[in-house]
Amino acid sequence: MKTQKRTMTAWKATIAVAMSNYIEAGAIIALATSLTLWQEAFGFDNGMVGVVAALSANAFGSAIGALIGGPLCDRLGRKFIYTYDLIVFMVGALLVTFSPNLGVLLAGVILMGIAVGAGVPASWTYIAEEAPSEQRAAHVGTAQLAWSIGPAIGFLLAVLVGPLGLAGSRLIFAHLFVIAAITWWVRRGLPESTRWKAQRAAEIEAGERISFFSGVAGLLKDRKNYGALLFLLGVYGLWNTVAGQAGIFQPRVYAAAGLEDPTAQNLLQVLVWSLTALATYFGFMKYGDRVNRRWLYFGGAALGVVAWVVLIFAPPGVVSLLFFAVAWGISAGLGAQAFYGLWTAELFATRYRASAQGMLFMLARVMVGLLSLVFPILLTSLGLESVGVIILGLLVAALLIGTIWAPKTEGKTLEEIELERYGDRTPVETPVPGNL
């Protein structure tokens, strides 16, 4: 009975913290489905469309948040971030909901992005630290599940409120405000990460001086971390550069592929993200702790490459569009983002785990932002096939890097992984959480 109660407590914490991912994905999709409407209402060109997208939760906005939030998460605790980040998000959501002009829209989009960037690395770190070792992929996968449900609901809402035009899009942002408020309230009662508290107590006892930069400094001081940083940037940064464009510009990609009806585009995206949620639950969460992760990753990444090959080069039509939706949806559930959240938590020590998350998330979002600045222009001027060469190159590189260098960490505690990676130089050991 006691073990069952601890398990239920762990899952409650996991679900509450994983809502950061629902909110982030929801913010991206809310903007993706409304960009054209904002463009028409405020009269800006395609270049400014790229700027708005680049400053959002999809790119530079979240990059700034991650740069701040990761180190703060190591400095002040995981709970500090997920206690306050959603307050900033709610302010941004209200600004977008009631924005009368481009300036207010940009301010709201940036604030939402900063909040997302601070919250998502903290959530992945907290979930992994509090999860049982034999169920770590299942718990971390909950964040990916929430991420998948967010767009599925977001695109469905876009279809339902479509007849309302821009007013309907404002309602979608208002719904994100409500979800963020509820999540913030639920999180107030969650405990701090047991591993972080033990690590901090050991540092205080040792008389160490802790500053905002301690996590980043510790991360970069040890050369053993460089290989992991490059590996994860290759897996997630490259894949996410593609997924970032798909998330914010997919309606325009569909239009370039011949599907111009907004309702049909949004319904297709509902299918994509519903399948992503199903693949996350029945694939990654069910088998990520039980099978060889290298081949699970390979299967998801390879399916993603095939999906884009068909969308880009197959004759346009219902068959190719449906094949893409099914293949890309399943691929995203088994692919880079879920593994990134898991591997980043496993490959770095507790004292700078969140800083590593923040740095990597920041770099990945910068990569998305740089391409977002020119993606709408490239798509219009060069066409889908030419832009598709860039997309496929990024996806194939992510596939190879993740498959070749996948770490074998399944079933091991975070302490065992730290000992294997750092040997006698491992940072201060911390006990397995007592509440699990």
PEJOLIN-V312322 format. One record per helix or strand. SS is the DSSP state (~ for helix, > for strand). FROM is the first residue (numbers start at 0). TO is the last residue. If there is no record, write none. Layout:
BEGIN
SS;FROM;TO
SS;FROM;TO
END
This chain:
BEGIN
~;1;31
~;34;41
~;45;53
~;59;75
~;77;96
~;101;129
~;132;159
~;161;163
~;165;186
~;193;204
~;213;220
~;223;255
~;261;286
~;292;312
~;317;333
~;335;346
~;349;381
~;383;403
~;413;424
END
